[in-house]
């Protein structure tokens, strides 16, 4: 074979092998939008537009958010839902539905209907004068009507079909309601916590079924955190508060029991028309509390960054409050809610679930 011809064939072969190995991967599928329902863990500022003491649209909230704006998120920065929206390529942050400045693009790519203080028991929202889950559902239906006028009915159906729905609530039902302000009424109606848990799960089932009836096909349900490890819960428990601020185990057990029951219920509810996912936040939050100082770079795991860190949240955490210098060293921003750093860690542990959702767009 002619030497120059042989060299030509070698170059062609090398080019084919090289380009096949370095070829860009196929674009990852992404949801059309992210819709969020729930409580303060996912409220992006809806309570700013509600008459309620459950607000956080003032400093020092939002200290580490974009442009240091206190948006109404109960943290110093972004929430798990913001990280998920960014990771999936939907948008950088998930805005509040009641924000009057939203653009059509904001609406088309998803919003949060969540309200701090809300829960799956209608009475929970009443106790804090916030938006109930039932009203959040009504707002979603209102949203659909708006979109049908803006982009047409068929396009709206397609948008909802390709969207991801996320529900995060339940903590207030136990802390604020069953064991708190609602105790005199709720514990008469539900004499043991198991009966109350069953009531909440029943309401969740009805909510999820209604979302499916409205066109949702991918729904992620977030479990409860280790409620007994929240700084405020520790403070209000005499024994835990005076014994090295340890977690209140009976309260955390309520959460683990609820989570097991919820996960099993979601499995039972699986149907061909929709896919349901369980998102565990109990373990990552407990890991930060138990191993945060040794392995994860945290220095404070049982008090908040704002004020004394024992009881301050919402109005008690305000511009007159002393605030820690570096919130990345704290698991909690106030006495209830995690810092952006903690929320990011939770997101990293949920990423396999997010990837599974994305893969289901292919399969």
Order of alpha helices (4+ residues) and beta strands (2+ residues): alpha-beta-alpha-alpha-alpha-alpha-alpha-beta-alpha-alpha-beta-alpha-alpha-alpha-beta-alpha-beta-beta-alpha
